[in-house]
């Protein structure tokens, strides 16, 4: 019989090699993910679990005491009966003091190259149907497709390179350094793949924000936090590049001198961001977009100035009202 959770979990789950961030990766049994996007992290006799798939985001941390509901759910999802692990809780050393919080470290990221054959959109041949499709797609998201340095590539990838053909490459800079990029599918003649976005390989996206230079811009205006990169482009905000904020991203935002203002999408993922903002005492806006469906469409329909006013008018005056509005507006 195992006498610690590390031994038990290592035997009970199919874990990959330990990552640089300390996680032992696996496929999440809670959301039945077909990709390896979850991980266990062991700290002393305790451990944590995190599924990084946005639609799941199942996570918890156990450092002694009763098992949480999410801890039960994880083991039940893996068909592991409670009788197999309940004794390990009793073996955990008890302490009257609170556990030391895990230190969050922001590493210095090295610049990366763009995918092979990448060409700035403004230099692409407008007579090429693929260029026209890319521009047509961008016009559904932003006012001026040439206002941001997008790239396209039509070069066949080599070896194990990811295929960024048929995708608009969206670079993520800090200063002049390219630290990350995403590829958004745009080819209307080929069936859209399950993954609309393809991320740069080998980059720790957890500590990146789109439009990071806005964190330190000298201005009295609040720092807008949004989910999508196109919304961030429209109003000079920052995007979390996903539908939830990581601990590292929260730390980066806290370091900014600017007042934080979250503008969530009106869906279930938006609700998660609302509660993260509430935990950090940030302002949250629930604008009435009128006949527009979201922030991006509002900017295109009403202009930046009026949209900014709608965001200001939509700021929830209290946490209680923010929670109430999240329950009403942030639904699938």
N, C-alpha and C positions, 0 to 999 in steps of 0.2 A: 504494500500500500504506500502511495506517495506521502511524503511528509512536508511538502511545500507546493505552492501553486505553480511555480516554474516547472517542476518535474511533472506535475499533473497535466498542465496545459500543453507542455511539449509532447507528452505521450498521447493526449486526446485530440490534438489538432495537428493538421499538416502545415507546419510553419516553414517559411523560407529563411534565408540567412539574415542575420541582424543587419539593419540598414545603418548608415552613418548617424541617423537621428535616434537610434536606439530601439527601433521597432522591429518586431519579428512579423513579417508580412504573411497574409493569408487571404483567402476568399471569405467574405463576410457570410456567415450562416444565417444571420438575421434577415438580410434582404436577398439572400440566395444569389449574390453577385457572381457572375461568370468570370469576372476579372479580379486580380489580386489588388484590392484597394483598401484593405483593412490591416490592422496590426495590433499586437500585444506589446506593451512596454513594461518591463519589470524594474521595480525600484525597491531594493531591500527585500523584505518578505511580502510586500504589497505589489500590486500591478494595476495597469490601466489598459483600456481597450478603446480603439477609435476606428470607425469606418469612415473613410474619406469620400465615399460616394455621396454626392449632394442630396439625393433623394432619400437616403437612409440616415447618415450622420449619427449612427448609434455609437454612443461613447459613455464611459464611466471610469471612475478611479476608485480602487478599493485599498484602504490602508488600515484595515482592522474594523471590527464592529460588524453589525448585521449586513447581510448582502442586500444590495439595492435591487429594485425591480428590474432595472436594465441588466444587472448581473445575472439574475434568474433567467431573464429572457434570452440572453446569449447562450447559456448552457442548454436551455430547453430547445432552442433552435437547432443546436448541434446534437440533439437527442442524447444528452448526457444527464442522467437522473441526479437529483439532488443528493441522494445517498452516496454518490461517488465522490462528492467534494465537500459536503457539509462539515466533516471532521476537520478540514484544513482551517476553517475559521476559528475553531477552538484552539488550534495550535499556534495561532498568530499571537505574538507577544503584545500584551496590553500596556498602555501608557496613558497617564493623565494629561500629558502635554499634547498640543496639536502638532501634527506632522509638519515639517519644514516644507514650504511650497517649492515646487520645482522651478529652478531658475530658467527663465526664457532667454535664450542667446540668439542675437541677430548676427549672422555670419556675413562676412564680406563676400559678395558673389562676383565671380569673374565674368567679363564680357564673353559672349558667345557669337558664333557666326550664323548668318541666315541660312536657310535651306539652299542646297545646290541650285544654281541657275536663277536665283531670285533677282527680279528686275523691278525698280520702282514703278508703280502704277502710272505715274505721269509720263514715263518713258516708253510705255507699252504701245504697240501699234493699235490705234483705235479702229483700224480696219479688220482686226482680228475679232471674230465673234466672241471669243472667250473674254477679251478685254471689255467688250460692250456688255456682256452678261455681268461681269464684276461691277462695272459702274452702275448698271441698272439696279443691282442688288443694294449697293451702298446708298443709292438715292432713296431707297425705302427706309434707311436707317438714319442718315445724316444729310445736311443741306449740301455740302460740298465734298465730294469724294477725293478731291485733290488737296484738301486742307490738312490732311494727315498723311504721313509717309507710309502708305500701304505698299505691299509688294505682291507680285505674282511670279510663279515659276511653272514652266512647262517641261522641265527636265526630268527624265526618268531617274528615280532614286537608285542608288547602288548599294549592294550588300544588304545590310539591315537598316538602311535609312528609312525614315518614315516618308510616306508619299504625300507631299503638299500640293500636288497638281489639283486643279479644280477648287482650290481654296484661296481665299484672300488672306494673305499673311499680315497679321496685326502685330507690329513690334512693340515691345514694352521697354522703355528706356529709363535710365536714371542719369540725368545729365545727357552726355553723348554716348554713354555705354549701353549697348544692347544686352539686356539681362534675361530676356524671355520673349517668346512670341507664341501666338495662337494662329491656327489656320481655320477660317470659317468657310464652310462649303457654299459654293455659289452656282455651280453648273446646273442650269434648269433642265438640260436634256438628259442628265443621268440621275437615276433615283438617289435621293438624298440618303446618305448613310445614317446609321443609328446615332453615331457621334457627330453632331454638327460641328463641334470644335475639336481640333487636334492640337495638342500641346507640344511645345519644344521638349525633346527628350532629355532626361538627366538633369533637369533644373528643379531645385526645391522651391516650388511655387508658393509654399506656405508663408514665406517671408517677403512676398512681393505684392505690390499694388500697382494697378495701371494708373499712369499719370502721377508717379511718386513725387515729382518735383513740386506738385501743388502743396505738399505737406509743409514746405518751408517758405512758401511765397508770402511776402510781406503785404498783407491786406487785412482790412477789417471785416471782410465778408466771411461767412462761415464756410467750412470745408464740407462740400457735399459728398456724401458716401452713397454710392449706388451699386447695383449688382453688375450691370453690363457695361462693357467698354464703350459701346456706341452712345449710351446715355451719358457716360463720363465725358466723352468728347464734346457733346452738345453744350454743356454748361461748366466746363473746366472743373469737373469733380474727379474723384478717385473711384476706381472699381476694385472690388475684391477678387475679380477674375473667377468667381464661383458664386454659389448661392449661400455661402456662410463664411464668416470671418474666422481665421485661425488665431491662436494665441499670439503668434508673432505679428500678424497684421494688426491686431488690437494694440499691441505694444508700440508699433510704428505710429499708429494714429494717436495714441496717448502722448507720444513725444512731440507731436506738432503743437505749436502755440495757438493754432486756430480753433475756434469753436466748432464742434462736430455736429453735423446735421444729416441724419439718415433720411433718404427718400426711398422707401421700400417698393418693390414690385407687389402688386396686389394678388399674391398667390401664397401657397403654403410655405415656400422657401422664404418669401418676404417676411412672414411671421417669425421665422427663426432669427432673421437679422434684427427685427424689432426687439426681441427679447435680449439679444446680445447688446444692442444699444442701451436698453434700459439698465442692464447690469453695469454699464459703464457711465451712466448718468449723462448720456448724449441726448440732444434734441432729436425729435422725430417729426417728420411732416407727412400728412396724409392729404395731399391736394385733391380738390375736385377738378378733374381734368376736362370737365364739360363733355363735348362730343369727341374729344381725343381719348384714345384707349390707354396711353401711358405717357411718360415724360418725353420720350423721343418724338412721338407724334404731336405732343403739345407744342414743343419748340418749333416744329415744322409748320404747325397750324397757326399758332399765336405769336411766335417770335420769342427770342430769349428773354427780353425784358418782362413781358407779360407772364411768361412761364415762371420766371424767378419770383414775381409777385404772388403767383398762385402757390408756390412752395412756401413762401413766407406766411401767407394767410392760413396755410394748412398745418402749421406747427401745433402739436398737441400741448395744451397748457399744463398738463400734469401727467405723471406716470399712469395714474388710474385711467385717464381718458385715452392715453396711448394704448394701453392694453385693450380697452373696450373697442377702439377703432381697429386695432389689429384683428380682433375676433370678427369684426363685421366686414372689413375690406380685404384682408389677406386670406382669401380662400380660393381654392382651385375652381 
